[in-house]
Structures are given as structure tokens and as C-alpha cells.
Amino acid sequence: MPRPSIGRKVCCLPESTRFGPLDSHANTQDAIILTVDEYEVIRLIDVEELQQEACAQRMGVARSTVQLMYQQARKKIGEAIVNTRPLFIEGGNYRLYEDHERSIACVPCHRHHCRGRK
């Protein structure tokens, strides 16, 4: 029997979850789905400039998991840009930080969603 999956820790949900080309009539049926946990990896590594090891600690997963998720997320983002397809952020295997975890592990992000969010 497989081990039960524990959700990856995510600081906060994105403000916007739909992105896409402005100059075409892209079909939302062709949208690429970036999961919330893949979004968090991109946020931590590319925006917060954390190393993969620090990212893995924040999310409560192995570094190899972060490496795989980062690779998959970048491929999806690249495909959306190059092939002019909409990108939706939804789903995934995640759980939001609890209040006590946020105060310990999560520094206030640039959007200030980490402070006092319930």
C-alpha cells in the first residue's frame, strides 16, 4: 500500500490565477495547468531567490522533489509563452501554512500576505 501523501506547504495562494496572451483568441480548453505547489516553487526560487535546499525545507519536501517540480513548472511556463496558450494556476498537492508555521518559517513576502492572514 502506498504511503499517504502529505500536502506540500505553501505560504499563500496567488492573487491572480489566470494568465494568457492578450492579442489572440486563445481557447481556454487549451490552457496549461500550473499547480499551486509548482507556483510556490517558482515563487521561492525565482522571486525570493532561495536555493533548492531552502525551498525544500520551507515546503516540507525533499530537495529532489523541489528539483522535479521546478523543472516541470518551468516547462509549463515556457510552453504557455512559446505556444501562446493560457496558463491557469489551480489544484495540486498542497496545504497552506498554519499560523504558527507562518511565523517561524515564512518571512513576510513582498505582497504582505504572510502577515496576519487567516
Summary of the structure (lengths in Angstrom):
residues: 118
radius of gyration: 15.1
end to end distance: 35.2
largest distance: 49.0
contacts: 308
relative contact order: 0.27
helix: 42%
strand: 12%
